Amino acid sequence: MALGSAVGAQQPPSETTPEAMRNKGFKLTQSREGQCTLCHSIPNYKGVMGNLGPPLEGVGARLNEQQLRSRLQDSRKINPSSIMPPYFSTDGLNNVDPKFIGKTLLSATEFEEVIAYLKSLH
């Protein structure tokens, strides 16, 4: 019998399992790319957090998946006065550094990982 092929043997987690996506999303919310901690408090994060935006604790219970997606993609479409940056849109941006023109703050994969994490916050 090959090593690791026994019934019940632990397999390395796939990068796309729900748990892996949530974990990556949690890390992204704290990262330079996500920068969520600048404005939001995040459950189980031990660093400095801002309070300009609502706490993310319970956001998965307050908002459905589509609402989360809309806010993360471009919250200006919900509230034109929003100070939250559009994480997955390049529409209507001004004074963008030329090297970032046409690029979103999060990649499509990162966007899905953050959504997976936010949905898990009940």
VOLUMMAR-290993 format. One line per 2 residues: number of its first residue (from 1); their letters; for each residue x, y, z of C-alpha. Coordinates in nm, 4 decimals, always signed. Layout:
N
NUM = A = X,Y,Z  ...
! end
This chain:
122
1 = MA = +0.0000,+0.0000,+0.0000  +0.1418,+0.3392,-0.0968
3 = LG = +0.2154,+0.5895,+0.1733  -0.0841,+0.8168,+0.2269
5 = SA = -0.3293,+0.5935,+0.0447  -0.4670,+0.4250,+0.3558
7 = VG = -0.8287,+0.4869,+0.4450  -0.8498,+0.7928,+0.6680
9 = AQ = -0.5006,+0.9144,+0.5779  -0.4664,+1.2889,+0.6029
11 = QP = -0.4370,+1.4612,+0.2676  -0.2877,+1.8084,+0.2408
13 = PS = -0.5689,+2.0643,+0.2231  -0.6568,+2.1801,-0.1242
15 = ET = -0.6022,+2.5481,-0.1898  -0.9685,+2.5797,-0.2903
17 = TP = -1.1413,+2.4071,+0.0008  -1.3867,+2.6336,+0.1823
19 = EA = -1.1628,+2.6307,+0.4901  -0.8510,+2.7230,+0.2890
21 = MR = -1.0390,+3.0038,+0.1156  -1.1680,+3.1416,+0.4488
23 = NK = -0.8178,+3.1282,+0.5982  -0.6695,+3.3101,+0.3002
25 = GF = -0.9517,+3.5638,+0.3165  -0.8807,+3.6256,+0.6861
27 = KL = -0.5135,+3.6865,+0.6042  -0.6046,+3.9176,+0.3163
29 = TQ = -0.8273,+4.1332,+0.5375  -0.5196,+4.2029,+0.7502
31 = SR = -0.2755,+4.2474,+0.4627  -0.1441,+4.5480,+0.2762
33 = EG = -0.3633,+4.4432,-0.0189  -0.6817,+4.4194,+0.1856
35 = QC = -0.6167,+4.6961,+0.4360  -0.9518,+4.6239,+0.6021
37 = TL = -0.8037,+4.6855,+0.9477  -0.7567,+5.0524,+0.8620
39 = CH = -1.1307,+5.1052,+0.9006  -1.2833,+4.7902,+1.0515
41 = SI = -1.2381,+4.5785,+1.3612  -1.1933,+4.2125,+1.2719
43 = PN = -1.2647,+3.9168,+1.5016  -0.9530,+3.7353,+1.6260
45 = YK = -0.7164,+3.9978,+1.4858  -0.4711,+4.1200,+1.7504
47 = GV = -0.3272,+4.4244,+1.5748  -0.4352,+4.7873,+1.5587
49 = MG = -0.7769,+4.8350,+1.3972  -0.9745,+5.1367,+1.2863
51 = NL = -1.3329,+5.2344,+1.3599  -1.4367,+5.4374,+1.0541
53 = GP = -1.6376,+5.1429,+0.9230  -1.8631,+4.8978,+1.1030
55 = PL = -1.7091,+4.6024,+1.2883  -1.6834,+4.2952,+1.0667
57 = EG = -1.7926,+4.0656,+1.3486  -2.1291,+3.9214,+1.2458
59 = VG = -2.1228,+4.0679,+0.8951  -2.2008,+3.7241,+0.7475
61 = AR = -2.5248,+3.7200,+0.9466  -2.6164,+4.0832,+0.8685
63 = LN = -2.5554,+4.0720,+0.4943  -2.6222,+3.8020,+0.2366
65 = EQ = -2.3575,+3.6980,-0.0150  -2.4760,+3.9369,-0.2863
67 = QL = -2.4737,+4.2302,-0.0438  -2.1199,+4.1398,+0.0644
69 = RS = -2.0099,+4.1170,-0.2988  -2.1631,+4.4532,-0.3871
71 = RL = -1.9963,+4.6294,-0.0961  -1.6571,+4.4742,-0.1534
73 = QD = -1.6667,+4.5178,-0.5295  -1.7566,+4.8888,-0.5217
75 = SR = -1.9471,+5.0295,-0.2252  -1.9935,+5.3633,-0.4078
77 = KI = -2.2727,+5.1976,-0.6062  -2.4653,+5.1557,-0.2787
79 = NP = -2.3547,+5.4806,-0.1173  -2.1889,+5.7345,-0.3501
81 = SS = -2.0331,+5.9037,-0.0442  -1.8653,+5.5838,+0.0753
83 = IM = -1.4999,+5.6132,+0.1703  -1.4471,+5.2387,+0.1269
85 = PP = -1.2260,+5.1769,-0.1764  -1.3565,+4.9633,-0.4627
87 = YF = -1.1704,+4.6336,-0.4291  -1.2829,+4.4783,-0.7566
89 = ST = -1.3646,+4.7696,-0.9846  -1.1659,+5.0313,-1.1714
91 = DG = -1.4623,+5.2479,-1.2737  -1.4567,+5.6177,-1.1913
93 = LN = -1.1180,+5.6271,-1.0179  -0.9185,+5.9510,-1.0230
95 = NV = -0.5485,+6.0278,-0.9865  -0.4448,+5.6625,-1.0094
97 = DP = -0.0729,+5.5874,-1.0246  -0.0079,+5.4913,-1.3903
99 = KF = +0.1267,+5.1484,-1.2897  -0.2128,+5.0671,-1.1292
101 = IG = -0.4436,+5.1955,-1.4039  -0.6888,+4.9235,-1.5018
103 = KT = -0.5892,+4.6985,-1.2106  -0.8175,+4.6072,-0.9234
105 = LL = -0.6997,+4.6079,-0.5609  -0.7812,+4.2377,-0.5278
107 = SA = -0.7455,+3.9648,-0.7908  -1.0515,+3.7547,-0.8747
109 = TE = -0.9203,+3.4752,-0.6508  -0.8453,+3.7116,-0.3630
111 = FE = -1.1913,+3.8662,-0.3987  -1.3524,+3.5206,-0.3635
113 = EV = -1.1322,+3.4387,-0.0630  -1.2339,+3.7563,+0.1199
115 = IA = -1.6013,+3.6889,+0.0383  -1.5638,+3.3342,+0.1790
117 = YL = -1.4153,+3.4764,+0.4991  -1.6787,+3.7503,+0.5378
119 = KS = -1.9624,+3.4977,+0.4843  -1.8231,+3.2921,+0.7727
121 = LH = -1.8493,+3.5791,+1.0238  -2.1718,+3.5081,+1.2138
! end
